[in-house]
Amino acid sequence: MTEAAAPSLYERLGGYDAICAATDDLLARLQNDPQLKPYWKGTSKDVLRKGRQLVVDFMVSAAGGPAYYNGRDMKTSHEGMQISEGDWQVFMRHSADMLEHFQIPSRETGEVLGFFDSLKPEVVETA
């Protein structure tokens, strides 16, 4: 008899709807943060909706779910935005707060924050 495969992070986070809710919460936090708000200045509602869907697809795919991410790689997506170490720390704080808000268990919180942290070299621009 074979063991059943361990549930993916996607399943442990609650699936598509849960990732959508978390994405919406996190984007609202980021877009309303005084330090990060300027990154969205002048962005149309249509572009915001498309961007939100790209984030959902990226996260679902990265967590082992059934989405296909067809956006650009993280380096290309963030190049030239001049995202600083300080901006990154604000992003990580909001990410941790969002995970706490949704009462995500510590194991999954660590995996999500670890995944985000692995993206840092592709997002933060060093001088």
C-alpha positions in Angstrom: 0.0 0.0 0.0 1.4 3.4 -0.9 1.2 6.5 1.2 -1.0 9.3 0.0 0.9 12.3 -1.3 1.3 15.1 1.3 -1.1 18.0 0.6 0.4 20.9 -1.4 0.9 24.3 0.0 -2.0 25.4 -2.2 -4.3 22.8 -0.5 -3.0 23.7 3.0 -3.7 27.4 2.4 -7.3 26.6 1.5 -7.2 26.6 -2.3 -8.0 29.2 -4.9 -10.6 31.3 -3.1 -8.4 31.5 0.0 -5.4 32.7 -2.1 -7.7 35.2 -3.9 -8.8 36.6 -0.5 -5.3 36.8 0.8 -4.1 38.5 -2.4 -6.9 41.1 -2.2 -6.1 41.8 1.4 -2.3 42.1 0.8 -2.8 44.3 -2.3 -5.1 46.6 -0.3 -2.5 46.9 2.5 0.3 47.6 0.0 -1.6 50.1 -2.1 -2.7 52.0 1.0 0.7 52.1 2.7 2.1 55.7 2.6 5.6 54.4 1.6 4.4 52.1 -1.1 1.4 53.9 -2.4 3.3 55.9 -5.1 4.1 52.7 -7.0 0.4 52.6 -8.0 0.0 56.3 -8.8 -1.7 56.8 -12.1 -2.6 53.1 -12.5 -6.0 52.5 -14.1 -8.6 50.2 -12.5 -8.3 47.9 -15.5 -4.5 47.6 -15.0 -5.0 47.0 -11.3 -7.5 44.2 -12.0 -5.1 42.6 -14.5 -2.2 42.9 -12.1 -4.3 41.4 -9.3 -5.1 38.4 -11.5 -1.4 37.9 -12.4 -0.5 37.9 -8.7 -3.3 35.3 -8.0 -2.1 33.1 -10.9 1.6 33.5 -9.7 0.8 32.5 -6.2 -1.6 29.6 -7.0 1.0 28.2 -9.4 3.9 28.7 -7.0 1.9 27.0 -4.2 1.3 23.9 -6.4 -2.2 24.8 -7.5 -3.9 24.5 -10.9 -3.1 27.9 -12.3 -0.8 28.8 -15.1 1.2 32.1 -14.7 1.7 33.7 -18.0 3.2 37.0 -16.7 6.8 38.2 -16.9 9.5 37.0 -14.6 9.9 38.9 -11.3 13.1 40.7 -12.4 11.6 42.0 -15.6 8.3 42.9 -13.8 10.1 45.0 -11.2 13.1 46.4 -13.1 13.4 50.1 -13.0 10.8 50.5 -10.2 13.7 51.4 -7.7 12.2 49.2 -5.0 14.5 49.6 -2.0 15.4 47.4 0.9 13.1 49.6 3.1 10.2 49.1 0.6 10.9 45.3 0.8 10.7 45.3 4.6 7.4 47.1 4.4 6.1 44.5 1.9 7.3 41.6 4.2 5.7 43.2 7.2 2.3 43.6 5.4 2.7 40.0 4.2 3.2 38.7 7.7 0.3 40.8 9.0 -2.0 39.4 6.2 -1.0 35.8 7.0 -1.7 36.5 10.7 -5.1 38.1 9.8 -6.1 34.9 8.0 -4.8 32.8 10.9 -2.4 30.9 8.7 -0.6 28.2 10.7 3.1 28.8 11.4 4.4 26.1 9.0 2.5 27.6 6.1 3.4 31.2 7.1 7.0 30.2 7.1 6.7 28.7 3.7 5.0 31.7 2.2 7.3 34.2 3.7 10.3 32.0 2.7 9.0 32.0 -0.8 8.6 35.7 -0.9 12.1 36.2 0.6 13.5 34.0 -2.3 12.1 36.6 -4.7 13.9 39.5 -3.0 17.0 39.5 -5.3 14.8 39.8 -8.3 12.6 42.6 -6.9 14.9 44.9 -4.8 17.3 47.1 -6.8 20.6 47.6 -5.2 22.6 50.7 -6.1 
